[in-house]
Amino acid sequence: MEKNKTGRYLKYAVGEIILVVIGILIALQINNWNQNRIATEEELHMLKALNINLKADLADLKFNEQRIQASIASADKVIYGLEHKLPYNDAIPDDIGDMMFPVMFVYSTSAFETLKSKGINLIKNDSLRDAIIYVYDSGYSFFIKNESYIVLEEAERALRDLFSTRFEESYVYDFNAPDYKPRLTPLNYEALQTDQEFRYFVKSYKNRLSLLLNYHYRVKLLKNVEALIASLTKEIDRLES
């Protein structure tokens, strides 16, 4: 009888141990599920924040693209007028002003900085994570450096050193006009037509604008930002489904 009692006790004890182990495993599974759910929600929130920032950046890029196109078109008019020695007219200050109208890429890295502080591995999709790092760490920094060097610094130098002896004044805007109507009025337009230094600048500046637009905007940045937005949207849809 004692042996039977011992056997029953052993079976009972083993059963209790199995139940405790199962309970622990279930609790761990629930805990892991909760942690994964929280991590997914945090990742989803981060992806949405990045998407919002990038869409705002894309809107600024698109605006600047159109603005630079307009500056190039105005530069063509200025060059044509100089080379063909056309008579002065009231549109010339507008064309020169529009040619020199500066635009700068205004962007936000707040979501990316938050992601870095939380840990870039919060993004589980490897290719998406690499694309995010590439756009922000490589794409933006490379673009900003070249935007400043190719156009912005050159425009400021010209307004200071070249235009000061050839134009009445700079930074003339009509802030009531939709495009601010920038104007640069020459002191002697006929003299500009034979001014090799000025003609060289106008042609070179147009080339700089074309380089910035057709390579740095359209090839190096716009396509990458658009592709990243598409990838983010796809991943957000996947996580929400």
C-alpha positions as CSV (number, residue, x, y, z in Angstrom):
1,M,0.0,0.0,0.0
2,E,2.8,2.4,0.9
3,K,4.4,1.7,-2.6
4,N,1.1,2.5,-4.3
5,K,0.8,5.7,-2.3
6,T,4.3,6.6,-3.3
7,G,3.6,5.9,-7.0
8,R,0.5,8.0,-6.9
9,Y,2.4,10.9,-5.2
10,L,5.1,10.7,-7.8
11,K,2.6,10.8,-10.7
12,Y,0.8,13.7,-9.0
13,A,4.2,15.6,-8.5
14,V,5.2,15.0,-12.1
15,G,1.8,16.2,-13.3
16,E,2.1,19.3,-11.1
17,I,5.6,20.0,-12.6
18,I,4.3,19.5,-16.1
19,L,1.4,21.9,-15.4
20,V,3.8,24.5,-13.9
21,V,6.2,24.2,-16.9
22,I,3.3,24.5,-19.4
23,G,2.1,27.6,-17.4
24,I,5.5,29.1,-17.6
25,L,5.8,28.4,-21.3
26,I,2.4,30.0,-21.9
27,A,3.3,33.0,-19.8
28,L,6.6,33.4,-21.8
29,Q,4.7,33.0,-25.1
30,I,2.2,35.7,-24.0
31,N,5.0,38.0,-22.9
32,N,6.9,37.5,-26.2
33,W,3.7,38.1,-28.1
34,N,3.1,41.4,-26.2
35,Q,6.7,42.5,-26.7
36,N,6.5,41.7,-30.4
37,R,3.2,43.6,-30.6
38,I,4.7,46.6,-28.8
39,A,7.8,46.5,-31.0
40,T,5.6,46.3,-34.2
41,E,3.5,49.2,-33.0
42,E,6.6,51.3,-32.3
43,E,8.1,50.4,-35.7
44,L,4.8,51.2,-37.4
45,H,4.7,54.6,-35.7
46,M,8.3,55.3,-36.7
47,L,7.6,54.3,-40.3
48,K,4.6,56.7,-40.5
49,A,6.7,59.5,-39.0
50,L,9.4,59.0,-41.6
51,N,6.8,58.8,-44.4
52,I,5.3,62.2,-43.3
53,N,8.7,63.8,-43.1
54,L,9.7,62.5,-46.5
55,K,6.5,63.5,-48.2
56,A,7.1,67.1,-46.9
57,D,10.7,66.9,-48.2
58,L,9.4,65.6,-51.6
59,A,7.0,68.5,-51.9
60,D,9.9,71.0,-51.3
61,L,12.0,69.1,-53.9
62,K,9.2,69.3,-56.5
63,F,8.7,73.0,-55.8
64,N,12.4,73.7,-56.2
65,E,12.6,71.6,-59.3
66,Q,10.0,73.8,-61.0
67,R,11.6,77.0,-59.6
68,I,15.0,76.0,-61.0
69,Q,13.5,75.2,-64.4
70,A,12.0,78.7,-64.4
71,S,15.5,80.2,-63.6
72,I,17.1,78.2,-66.4
73,A,14.4,79.5,-68.8
74,S,15.1,83.0,-67.7
75,A,18.8,82.5,-68.1
76,D,18.2,81.4,-71.7
77,K,16.3,84.7,-72.3
78,V,19.1,86.7,-70.8
79,I,21.7,84.9,-72.9
80,Y,19.7,85.3,-76.1
81,G,19.3,89.0,-75.5
82,L,23.0,89.5,-74.8
83,E,24.2,87.5,-77.8
84,H,21.7,89.1,-80.2
85,K,22.1,92.6,-78.7
86,L,18.4,93.0,-78.3
87,P,17.3,96.5,-77.2
88,Y,16.5,97.0,-73.5
89,N,12.9,96.4,-72.3
90,D,11.1,96.3,-69.0
91,A,11.2,92.4,-68.8
92,I,15.0,92.3,-68.7
93,P,15.3,93.1,-64.9
94,D,12.6,90.4,-64.3
95,D,14.5,87.8,-66.3
96,I,17.8,88.5,-64.6
97,G,16.2,88.6,-61.2
98,D,14.4,85.3,-61.9
99,M,17.6,83.8,-63.1
100,M,19.2,84.6,-59.8
101,F,16.3,83.8,-57.6
102,P,17.7,81.3,-55.0
103,V,16.0,78.1,-53.7
104,M,17.3,75.9,-51.0
105,F,16.2,72.4,-50.1
106,V,14.4,72.6,-46.7
107,Y,14.0,69.3,-45.1
108,S,13.4,67.6,-41.8
109,T,15.5,64.8,-40.1
110,S,13.5,64.8,-36.9
111,A,12.0,61.3,-37.5
112,F,15.3,59.9,-38.6
113,E,17.1,61.3,-35.5
114,T,14.4,59.8,-33.3
115,L,14.9,56.4,-35.1
116,K,18.6,56.6,-34.4
117,S,18.1,57.3,-30.7
118,K,15.7,54.3,-30.4
119,G,18.0,52.1,-32.5
120,I,18.0,51.7,-36.2
121,N,17.3,48.0,-35.8
122,L,13.8,48.9,-34.8
123,I,13.2,48.7,-38.6
124,K,13.0,44.9,-39.2
125,N,13.1,45.0,-43.0
126,D,16.8,45.0,-43.9
127,S,16.5,46.5,-47.4
128,L,14.1,49.2,-46.1
129,R,16.5,50.0,-43.2
130,D,19.4,50.3,-45.6
131,A,17.4,52.6,-47.9
132,I,16.5,54.9,-45.0
133,I,20.1,55.2,-44.0
134,Y,21.2,55.8,-47.5
135,V,18.8,58.6,-48.2
136,Y,19.4,60.5,-44.9
137,D,23.0,59.8,-44.2
138,S,24.4,59.8,-47.8
139,G,21.8,61.3,-50.1
140,Y,20.8,64.4,-48.1
141,S,24.3,65.3,-46.9
142,F,25.8,64.8,-50.4
143,F,23.0,66.9,-51.9
144,I,23.2,69.8,-49.4
145,K,27.0,70.0,-49.9
146,N,26.7,70.2,-53.7
147,E,23.7,72.5,-53.6
148,S,25.7,75.0,-51.6
149,Y,28.9,74.7,-53.7
150,I,27.3,74.6,-57.2
151,V,24.7,77.3,-56.9
152,L,24.2,79.1,-53.6
153,E,27.7,80.2,-52.9
154,E,28.3,81.2,-56.5
155,A,25.1,83.3,-56.6
156,E,26.1,85.1,-53.4
157,R,29.6,85.7,-54.7
158,A,28.3,87.1,-58.0
159,L,25.8,89.4,-56.3
160,R,28.6,90.7,-54.1
161,D,31.5,90.9,-56.5
162,L,30.1,91.0,-60.0
163,F,26.7,92.6,-59.8
164,S,27.6,95.4,-57.4
165,T,29.2,97.5,-60.3
166,R,26.7,96.6,-62.9
167,F,23.3,96.8,-61.3
168,E,21.4,99.3,-59.3
169,E,20.8,97.0,-56.3
170,S,20.0,93.4,-55.4
171,Y,17.5,91.5,-53.3
172,V,14.6,93.5,-54.7
173,Y,11.3,91.6,-54.2
174,D,7.6,92.2,-54.4
175,F,6.3,90.2,-51.4
176,N,2.7,90.8,-52.5
177,A,3.4,88.9,-55.8
178,P,2.9,85.1,-55.8
179,D,6.5,84.5,-57.1
180,Y,7.9,87.6,-55.2
181,K,8.9,89.1,-58.6
182,P,12.7,89.4,-58.1
183,R,14.3,92.2,-60.1
184,L,17.8,93.1,-61.0
185,T,18.0,96.4,-62.9
186,P,21.2,96.9,-64.9
187,L,23.0,100.3,-64.8
188,N,23.9,100.0,-68.5
189,Y,22.4,97.1,-70.4
190,E,24.2,97.9,-73.6
191,A,27.5,97.6,-71.8
192,L,26.5,94.2,-70.5
193,Q,26.1,92.9,-74.1
194,T,29.8,93.3,-74.7
195,D,30.9,92.5,-71.1
196,Q,32.7,89.1,-71.4
197,E,33.0,88.6,-67.7
198,F,29.2,89.0,-67.2
199,R,28.3,86.9,-70.2
200,Y,30.7,84.2,-69.0
201,F,29.0,84.2,-65.6
202,V,25.5,84.0,-67.0
203,K,26.3,81.0,-69.2
204,S,28.2,79.3,-66.5
205,Y,25.5,79.9,-63.9
206,K,22.9,78.5,-66.2
207,N,25.1,75.4,-66.6
208,R,25.4,75.2,-62.8
209,L,21.6,75.3,-62.5
210,S,21.3,72.6,-65.1
211,L,23.8,70.4,-63.3
212,L,22.0,70.9,-60.0
213,L,18.5,70.2,-61.5
214,N,19.2,67.3,-63.9
215,Y,21.8,65.4,-61.9
216,H,21.6,66.3,-58.2
217,Y,17.8,66.8,-58.0
218,R,16.5,64.4,-60.6
219,V,19.1,61.6,-60.6
220,K,20.6,61.6,-57.1
221,L,17.7,62.7,-54.8
222,L,14.2,62.9,-56.2
223,K,14.1,59.3,-57.4
224,N,15.6,57.9,-54.2
225,V,13.1,59.9,-52.0
226,E,10.2,58.8,-54.2
227,A,11.4,55.2,-54.0
228,L,11.8,55.3,-50.3
229,I,8.3,56.7,-49.8
230,A,6.9,53.9,-51.9
231,S,8.8,51.3,-49.8
232,L,7.7,52.8,-46.6
233,T,4.0,52.9,-47.7
234,K,4.2,49.2,-48.7
235,E,5.8,48.2,-45.4
236,I,3.2,50.2,-43.4
237,D,0.4,48.5,-45.4
238,R,1.9,45.1,-44.6
239,L,2.2,45.7,-40.9
240,E,-1.3,47.1,-40.7
241,S,-2.9,44.2,-42.6
